[in-house]
Amino acid sequence: PTGTLADKINKDFGSFKNFKALFTAAANAVEGSGWGILAHRKIDDKLVVLQSEKHQQLTQWGVTPILVLDVWEHAYYLKYQNRRAEYVNAWWEIVSWSNVQLNYDSI
């Protein structure tokens, strides 16, 4: 990420490295089906990393998702079988930060 999104990530997480480690851990720790999410929390103007599991369970309301990683097994099984961590690591190589920036700019 660059620009205002990079600045916000650095402000709210300390660094991109810290954010990436937190997001990766959250996505890898989803039990069963769900998503890893980078969201903006309007109430305090913070970026937060969330897990959403089994649709509505463990979902935090009052946030706007700006980056979502699907870690349901159907998203990666054909290529990665049960190797979710490998899938998550490979996913970082294809994130469209320009689209994430657009999402952030629209909040």
Order of alpha helices (4+ residues) and beta strands (2+ residues): alpha-alpha-beta-beta-beta-alpha-alpha-alpha
